[in-house]
Amino acid sequence: MAAHPMAPIRVIVGSRNPVKIAAVHNALAPLFPGRLVECEGMQAPSGVPDQPMTAAETREGAINRMNFCRQHGDADFYVALEGGVDVTEDGPGTFGYVAIANQGFVSVGCSAWLPLPPAVYESLLDGEELGHVMDRLFGTVNIKQQGGAIGLVTNGHATRESAYTQAMVLAMAPFLHPELYGSGDAVD
């Protein structure tokens, strides 16, 4: 049964991190003008290491968190964001994966790539989490729930939240135009 067209859009986010919850809300609210978007965080296990070290591991963590939300919550959208690192021919970098589910259809997307300083990557190889390394280097506290590494190395011109917001908007395309993606009914 379809919800009332003006009913709030309920979203469960697979994290209690305020940056991730805000990014999801910032992405969805403009996509549904005139609708209230309610985002609730849920502690969801990633099933991958606290610091994913490959794109595949990062993607898997986002999907695992999203699926946990689907199994343990009741919402219109289930969303999970997972930050990770990897190395390409251009060197080490960090990025985030987003996984979104709505009525059984899933869309997975990825944020932009932020090059990481080699010394930071070395610390990650030694088992540290990116947020902790950046806190130590920049003298910050809990940067991962603020601007993130992105905010620090771009002098605030981009943030973890802005990168996740953009990734969310892009991953929403199949839900906005299901006729083009073969993903069922539009969600407007």
N, C-alpha and C positions, 0 to 999 in steps of 0.2 A: 504494500500500500504506500503510495507516494505521500511524502510529508506536505503539509500546507505550504504553499509557495512562499509565504512570508515567515514561516517558522525559522527559528535560529538554526544556523548550520553548526552542528556539533562536531568538534574535531578532537581526537585524542592524539597527543604527541608522545612518542616513546622516550621521554626524558623529562626530568624536572628542572633541567637547566633553563633559567629564564631567557637566555639568549636564543635558544632553539625555539622555545614557545613563542617568543616575540617575532622571530623570523617567519614562523608559520602564519601567525596572525597578520603580519605586515604583507605577506604575499597573498593571502586569501581574501582579506577584507575588500581590497579594490576590485577583485574579480567578481564579487557578488554585491554590487551596489544596492543599498537599501536593505540588505540582509544583515542581521547580527551574526557575527562569527564568534563562537565560543570555543576557545582552545583550553584544554585541560591536559596537564602533564601527568604521565604515568611512568613509574620506574619500570623499565623494560630491559631485560638482559640482552646483550648484543650477541653472546655466544662466540665472540672473538676476543683477542687480547685487548686490554684497556687502551693500548696504543696500536691500532692496526698498522701494519708495515707494508701492505701492498694494496693496490686498487681492488683486487678481488676480495681480500679480507674486509676492507672498508665497506664495499658494496654488500657483502654478506651480513655484516653487522647491522646495516640499515634495514635490510629485508627481515632479519631475525627480529629486530625490535618492532617493526611494523606488524609482523605476523603475531607477535605476543599481544600487541594492543588489540588486534582483531579478535583474538581468542578470549581476551579478558575485559573488553569494554563494549559499549554500545554507542556508536557515533555514525555520522555521515561519512567522515573521512578519518583514516588512520594514517598517521605520518610519522616517519622516523628519519633522523638525520645522524649521520655518522662521519666524524672527521678522521682522516687517516693521512698516511704519508706513503710515498713510493719513490723510486728512482727511475728516470728515463735517460735517454741519451743526452738530455740537457741538464742532468743533475738531479739532486733530491728536491722534492716539493711536497706541499700539503694541499689538501682539497677536502671536500665533503661530498658524500653521497646522500641522496634523498630518495625515500621510497614512500609512495602514496597509494593507498587503496580506497576505492569507493565502489560499493555494490559488486564486489568480486573482481573488478578490474584493477590492475596494478600498473603504475608508471614509475620508472626508476630514472633518476637524473643525477647529474654531477655538477658541482660548482666549478668555478675557475681554479686554475692551478697557481699556487703561490710558491715561487722558488724559495728554498730554505738554505740558510747559510750552512756550509759544510760542517762546521763545529757543532751546530745544533743537531744535524742529522747523526753525527757520531755519538752524541749523548743519547739519542733515541735508540741507536743500535746497542747501546749499553743498558737498555731497559727502562729508560726514563720516559715519562709522558711529555708531549710537546708543551702543554700548559706550564708544567713545572720547570722545564728548561727555560722557557721564556720569562717566567717569573724571576728566576735566578739571574738571568742575563740583564733584565731591565729593571730589577728591583720592584716588581709589581706583586700583587697578591691576588690569586685566583683570577688571572687574566682570561681564562677560558670561559668564565661567566660574564665577561665584559667584552672588550674589543677583540680579544684573541691575539694570536701571533700576527694575524693579518693587520690589525690595527697598529701594532707596535712597529712592524717593519715598513708600513706605508705611511708612517707619521699621521695616522688617523684618517687618511683619505679613503680607506676602505676598512671594513670591520668584518669580524666573523659573522655577525648578524646580517650585514648587507650581502655577503657572499651566499649565505644560506637562503636569504630572501629571494635572490635572483635565481638560484637553483630550483627553489620551490615553484616560482612563477613559470619557469621553462618546463618543469615536469608536469605542470597542470595542463599543458596544451592538449593532450589526448582527452581530458575531461571536458574541456571547453569546446572541442570540435570532434566529438566521437564519430561523426559521419566520415571524417577523413582518416581516422585511426582504427575504425572497426571495433570501438570499445563500448558499444551499447548506447544508452540514452544520454543526452546532455544533462548536465547537473545544474542548469540555471534555475 
